[in-house]
Amino acid sequence: MRELTQAEKLTLRELLQMETNALTKAKATQEMIGDEALKKEAESAILAMEGRIKGMQQFINENNIINSQEVH
């Protein structure tokens, strides 16, 4: 794989942050949902977010996007 540009790395970081924030909010508000159909939709959305996050993390790890020198 070719090396990602700084803009691509920034976009990947922002996507990962967006998904993580959405997941945190969804999990925090899940208990407030009373409607069973809506609760199932929320659970499905949470599973989808977790899958996307894992996919991005796997992409980052498999392609050595972040090396130890970049982590502060």
C-alpha positions in Angstrom: 0.0 0.0 0.0 1.2 3.5 -0.7 1.9 5.8 2.2 -1.1 8.0 3.2 -0.8 11.7 2.8 -1.1 14.0 5.9 -4.6 15.0 4.7 -5.6 11.3 4.5 -4.2 10.6 7.9 -6.1 13.6 9.3 -9.3 12.4 7.6 -8.9 8.9 9.1 -8.3 10.3 12.5 -11.3 12.6 12.3 -13.5 9.7 11.1 -12.3 7.5 13.9 -12.9 10.3 16.4 -16.4 11.0 15.0 -17.4 7.3 15.3 -15.9 7.1 18.8 -17.9 10.2 20.0 -21.1 8.9 18.4 -20.6 5.5 20.0 -20.1 7.0 23.5 -23.2 9.1 23.1 -25.3 6.2 21.8 -24.2 4.0 24.7 -24.9 6.7 27.3 -28.4 7.4 26.0 -29.4 3.8 25.2 -30.9 3.2 28.7 -33.2 6.2 28.3 -35.0 4.6 25.4 -38.3 3.1 26.4 -39.7 2.0 23.0 -38.6 -1.5 22.2 -38.4 -1.0 18.4 -36.3 2.1 18.9 -34.1 0.3 21.4 -33.4 -2.4 18.9 -32.5 0.2 16.3 -30.2 1.8 18.8 -28.5 -1.5 19.6 -28.1 -2.2 15.9 -26.5 1.2 15.4 -24.1 0.6 18.3 -23.0 -2.7 16.8 -22.5 -1.0 13.4 -20.4 1.8 15.0 -18.3 -0.7 16.9 -17.7 -2.6 13.6 -16.6 0.5 11.8 -14.3 1.5 14.6 -12.7 -2.0 14.6 -12.4 -1.8 10.8 -10.5 1.5 11.0 -8.3 0.2 13.8 -7.5 -2.9 11.8 -6.7 -0.8 8.7 -4.4 1.4 10.8 -2.6 -1.6 12.4 -2.3 -3.6 9.2 -0.9 -0.7 7.2 1.4 0.7 10.0 -0.3 4.1 9.7 0.9 5.1 13.2 4.4 4.4 14.2 5.8 4.8 17.7 7.5 8.1 16.7 4.2 9.7 15.8 2.5 8.8 19.2 3.0 11.5 21.8 
